[in-house]
Amino acid sequence: MTAAGLTSQQTAPKFHWLAYQQLLDSALPIGGFSHSFGLETLVQQGRLQTVDELEAYIGTMLANSWASSDAMVIKAVYQHMPSETWEQLWEIDHMLHVQRASSEARIGVQKMGRRLLQLAKSMYPDLSWQSLDEAVKAGRCSSNHPMIHGWVSYQLRVPLDQAVEGYLYSCIMTCINSALRLMSMGQTQGQILLAKLVPLTEREWRRVAHLDPLDAYTNSPAADLAMMQHETLYSRLFMS
């Protein structure tokens, strides 16, 4: 094993749930508050107006995008980091990056990943970063949000199931926080909806956990189209 591999296994802190919780905090400054990923389009078009419709939208994204695609990147990190088979890992990250239909989604998820990478390196300078840094600088790794989430989670010794479910939770929370600024709903309604949706993180992950990361897929055409249309909206709260 290389020196970088020894660093990740020997100097990483023992898993502490509060350390991991920090990565899931909605206040984490990685830019999630700046992106609605098509939600703003759906609200402006009148296609998503009620809390029930928001719940259905989030459930669809969980099943057909976040769990079936993003979570596969996290699984790939846990598969390839122990053996340090970096090129296979970078290939999967890039494959799922280019599969995102809209440029808004590709750019937004990549920006969040790179901000998380910068932040995590400041928070945990003793973890292994060299292989990832070199790949990002050389353009071999797309450094998307789920990729960096998996990289940090693995080195903090977060179990894979928790790392995936935590990521899915953060996706739900980001979407609800966006909806609070776009829709007629209050904080209490948002928290009730979050509590209602949390069990879906485990259910959707178990449904796809057997997949090979190379078999990852997305099936959310309406959301993809809304992301493409977002940049042409007359007025926008969120970045395009």
N, C-alpha and C positions, 0 to 999 in steps of 0.2 A: 504493500500500500504506500502511496506517496505521502510526502509530508503534509500536503493539503488534506488528504484523507485522514491522517492521524489527528490533525487539528480538529476536524469535525466530530470525530468519535471520542477523543480523549479530553478535550477541553470544553466541550459543550456543557452548559449547565444542566443539572438534572431537571426533568420536566416539571414545571410548576404551572398550574392552570391559570394563575393570575398573570404570569408573563405572557402566556398565549392570549389571554383575554385582551391584553393591550393591543394586539394586532387586529382585534375585531371591533375595537372602539370606533363608533361613528365619528368621533372627533379626530381620528388619526389623519394627519395632514398629507394625504396622498392624492387629493383632488376628486374623490368620489362625489362630493357635493356639487361639482361643476358640470357633471354629465348626467343626462336623463336617459340616454340610449334609446331614443324614440318615444319615450313616455310623453314628453311634452307635445309631440306631434299628435298622438292619439287623443290627448286631452283637448287640444285646440280644434281638432276635427270633430269633436263631440262623440267620438267612438268609445271613450272611457270617461265616465262621469260619476259613477257611484263606487262606494267601498266594495260592494259585491263584484263589480266589474274589475276593480283593481285586484281583488283576491284571485279572480279567474286568470287575469293577466300574469300575475306573479307565479301562480301554479303552472301555467303553460311554459313560462321561461325556465322555471326550475326543472321541469321534466324534459324539455326539448332543447335546452341550450346550456344552462349552468351545470347541471349534473352530467348530461350526456357528452359535453365537450370540455368545458373549463375544468371540471373535476378530473378528467382524464389526464390533464397536464400534471396535476398534483400527484396522481397515481404514478405517472411516468417518473417524476422526480424521485419518489420513494423506491422505484424499481432500479433506477440507473445510478443514483448517488453511491450506494454501497460498492458497486463494481467500478465506479468512475468511468462508465461508458458514455462519455460526454456527447460525442457526435450523434448518437442515437437520441439522446435527450433533446439536443438543440433541434434535431430534425422534427421531432414531434411538436415541439413548441412552435416552430415555424409553420408546420403543416396546418395546425389549428389556427394560427394567426391569419394565414392567407385564406382560410375557409370562411372567415367572417365576411359576410356579403357586403357590408357598408364600410366605407372608409372611416366614417365617424366612429364605428365600433372598434375598428382596428387601431386607430390613433388613440382613442380614449383609453382602451384597456392597456395599451402599451405605455401611455403616459403615467397611468396609475402604477404600473409595475415598476417603472424606472424611478418614480418618486418613492415607492416603498423600498426599493433597493438602496437608494441613497440614505433614507431614514434608518433602515435596519443596520446598515454598515456603521452608522454613528452610534446606534443603540448597542450593537453587539460586535465591536471591532475584533474580538478574538475568535469569531467564527470563521469558517473557511469561505473566502470570497474570490480567490485568485482565478480559479478556472472560469467562474461565471463572469468576472470582470473582463478577462481576456476575450471571451466569446462575444460579449456584448460590444466591446470596442471594435472587434473585427467584423461585426455584423453577422456572426454565425448564430447568435441567440437573439430572438425577438424580444425577450425580457418582458413578457406580458404579466399582468397582475397575478393570475393563478400560478404561473411559473415561479415568481418571486415568493409568493405566499407559501408554496410548497417547499422551496429552498430553505426559507427561514424556519418553517415548521419542522422540517426533518432534523435540522441541526439543534433545535430546541427540544428534540426528542418527543414531539407531539405524536401520538399514534395516528396512523393514516386515517382511520375512520373519523377521528376528531378533527384532523386537519381539513378534510373534505367538508364535513358538516359545518365546521366553523366558517369556511369560505362561503358555503351556500347561505349560511345565516347572514353574513356580511352583505351578500347580494340582495337578500330580501330587505335588510335594514336600509341599504342605500336607496332602493326603489321606493320604500315607504317614505323616507325622508324627502325624496324628490316630490312625491305625491302630495305631501303636506304643503308644499309651496305652490302646487299647481291646481289642487282640487279643493272643494269645499268639505274639508274634514279636519278634525281637531287632533291634538296630541293623544287624547284618551282613545279615540277611535284607532289611531295608528298603533298604539301599544296593544290594544285588544287584537287587532289584525296580526301583529307580529307574533303574539302568543299563540294564535290560532294556526299560524303557518310554520312555526318552529318544528313541530313533529314531521312535517313533510321533508325536512332536510335528511333525516335518517331513512325515510321510506324511499325517496328518490335515489339516494346513494346506493341503498341495497339493491334497487332494481337494476342498476347499471354497473355495480362494482365488479362483476365478473368479466366485463369487456376488456379487451386489450386496448391500450391507449391509441393504437393505430386504427382502431375501429370506431373512434369517437365520431359523433355526428351532431348536426343541428337540424331542427325542423321548425323554424319560427318565421315563416315568410312575411306575415303581417308586421311583425316587429322589425324585421330587416328593412322592409319598405318604409316604415315610419322613420327609421334612422336615416335612410337616404333622403327622405323628404324634409328632414328637420332643418337642413341648412338653407332651405328656401322659404321658411316661415317668415311672415312679415315682422313678427317680434319674437324674441327669444329670451328666456331667463337663463337657459343653460348653454354651455359651450357647444359649438358645432365644428 
